[in-house]
Amino acid sequence: ENNTAMLLIQKNKWQDFKDPLLSRLKSSKTLTLTETILETLRFLKLEEKDLSFLISYFKNSDKGIRNTTIRLFSSYPETEKKLIKLFDLSTEFFLKDALIRTIGEFETDTTTAFLLENLNDTYYQNAILLAFQKKEKISSITLNRIVYFFHEYDENPIYIHLFSLIFSQLDEKDKTVLLDLFSNKIQTSEDKDTITAFCQALLRNNEMITEKTKAALQHLSVRPDWIIQKLILQIFDLGKEN
């Protein structure tokens, strides 16, 4: 149970220790030992029955060890559907928050849809935004899906927030598509809250402050209130630096 033994198992990926470790996990009474076992299991090949046990264990575990369990599940995309089902059945905030962070590690269309469908729930927005922000690259398919949800949910400002977070992870073609969307919506929107959200997004990621978006801000369809005027001044000040 000492760290040296666990490190040797990890380094050599000694599969024979899998079942004893799972058995020891069931009886573990200390947080340190539990985390060490979970971390070691990450280096071993787990079967479906092992994953089912760990999902049940995860459900009933102390929230302090859930980050370690997240790293373990991230290597097993086949757990995705079971984890989503657990999310749907759970009423516990901390468990659902941890499940979002776990599911967010997967790179599938199912994951993208799951995250976007739950983005309107204010309880989990931070975890979902972080899940997208952590992705190294956002594909055209994912961007198109986010744009679809943006329109489907009446241009909810949370999607505008998300656009600003993922912009730097897009390829150049998709960046142009998103900047065109911003410019068009800034000019044509008659909702001041929506315009405010777009301005805040530009300030959040000043890579999006371009000649095109600055031109759009000069041709609004509504008279800007003092909040929007202040944001526009800040945008133009930042734009000088780009």
N, C-alpha and C positions, 0 to 999 in steps of 0.2 A: 504494500500500500504506500510505500514511500515514493517520493518524486523520481528518484533514480530509476526504479523499476518501471514506472509509468513512461518515463522518457525513452527507455529501452524498447518498450512495447511499441511506442509511437514510431521510433526510428526504424525498427525492423519490421513493423506491421505484422506482428505475430498474431495470426488469426486465431490460434488456439486459445487465446486469452479472452476472446469475445464473450462467450457464454459466462465464464466466471465473473467478468466485469459487469455484465448485465445483472447477474445474480447479486453481486455486491452492491450494485446501485440501489436495488430494492430495499436493502437493509441499512444503507448509509444514513448516519445520523448527523453528519457534519457538512456544512456548506462547502468547505475546502475540498474534502474527499469527493463529494458529489460532483463538483466542477471538474476535478482532475479526471474522474472516470469518464464523464461526458466528453471532455476534450480528447481523451485517449481513444474513445470509441470512434471519434471522427476520422481516425487513421485506419480503421478496420472496415471491412466490407460487411454491411448489415443486410439481413434478409427481410422480406416483407413482414414476417411475424415480429421481428425485432423492432422494425419501424412502427408497427401498430402499438407495441408495448410502449415505445418512447413517446408516441403521440398522447397516449393515455397518461403517461408519467408527466409529460409537459403540461397537460390540462390541470393536473392536481399539484403541480410543483410550486414552490415558493417563487415569487417573481424575481428574487435575487439571482436565480440560476438560469433564468429564461434566455439571457443573452448567449450563454454557452450552448444551450439547446438549439438556438437559432442557427448558430454556425454549423452545428451538426446536420440539421435538416437541409441547409442550403446545398448540400452535396447530393441530395436525393429529390429531384424534381417530381418523382412519382408520388411523393407525399402531398403534393399540391392540392388535389381534390379533397383529400381527407381533412386537410387543414382548413380549407375554405368551408367545408361542411361544419367543422368544429366552430369556426367563427360564426356561422349563421345560427348555430344552436346556443351559443354562449350569451350570457347577459352580463358577464363580468368585464368591466372596462379594461383592467390591466391585462387580462388574458387576451382580449380582442386586440388591444394595442400591440402586444407582443406577437400575435399571429400575423398582423399586418406587416410588421417588420420582418417576420420569417418568410411569408409568401412573397413579399416584395423583392426577395433575393433571386426569385426565379425569373427566367427570361422567356416567357411564353405569352401567347395571345390571351390565354385564360387569365393569367396574372394581370395583364394590362386592363382587361375588362373588369376584373374584380376590383382593382384599385380605383378605376375611374367611376365605377358604380357606387362606391362608398365615399367618394371625395366630397359629396354634398353634406355628409354627416360631419358636423363641426367637431365632434368628439375625436375623430381620427384623422383630421386633415393634416396635422403636423407630421404624423407617422407616414402618411401616404405621400406628401410632398417630399419628404426625406427619401423615401424609397425611389422616387423618380430621379431625385437629385444625385443619388449615389450611382446611378447607371452610367457606365462609361460612354455609351452612345445611345442615342434615340433614333430609331429607324423611321423611314418615311411612313411605314404602316402604322407605327405607334403615334406619330404626329397626326396623321389623318384621323385616327380614332379619337384623339384628344379634341381635335377640331370638331368632330361630329358631336361629342358630348357637350362641347362649348355651345353649339347651336341648339342641341336637344334640350339643354337645361337653361334656356333663355339667357344665354351669355352671362352666366353666373361669374362674378369676379374671381372666384377661386380658381377657375380655369385660366383666367388672364394671369393670375399669380403663377400658376404652373408653367405657362408659356415662358415667363421670364426666367424661371429656374432651369428649364431644359434647353434654352436657346443655344448655349455654348456647346451642347452635346450633339447638335444637328450638323449635317453636312451643309456645304455652301448653298446647294440648291434649295434645301428645306428652310434654311435661314431666310432666303429670299422670299419663299412662300409665306413664312410667318410675318416677315416685315411688311409684305403686301397686305396681309390680313389686318395687321395693326394700323397701317396707314388708312386703309379703307374704313375700318370701324371708327377710328378717331374722327375722321371727317364726317361720317354719315350718322353717327349715333346722336340721338336727341336726349339720351339719359345721362345726366351729370354724374351719377354714381359710376356708370360704366366708363365714362371719360376719365374720371378720377382714378379708377382702377388701372386703366391703360397708362396713365402718367406715372403712377406708383410703380408699375412694372418696368417702365423705361428707366426709372431711377434705381430700381433694384438691380438691373443689368444694363449698365450704360453702353455695352456693346451694341445694344439695340437702338441707341440714339444715332440716327443716320440723317442724311439730308432729306430723305424721303419722309421719315417720321417727324422730323422738325417742320417740314413743309405742311404736313397734315395738321399739326398743332396750330398752324397759322390760319387754317381754313375750317374751323369748327362750325357745326350746324346750329349750335346753341351759344348763347352769350355765356361765357365762363364766369363762374362765381369766384370769390376771392381765393378759395382753396385751390381751384384749378389754375388760376392765374399764378399763384405762388409756386405750384408744382411746375408749370411751364417755364417760369424763370429759372428754377433750379435745373431743369432739363437743358435749357440753352446754355447755362453756365457750364454744365458737365460736357455738353456737346463741343464746346470750344477746346476741351482737352483731348477729344478723340481725333 
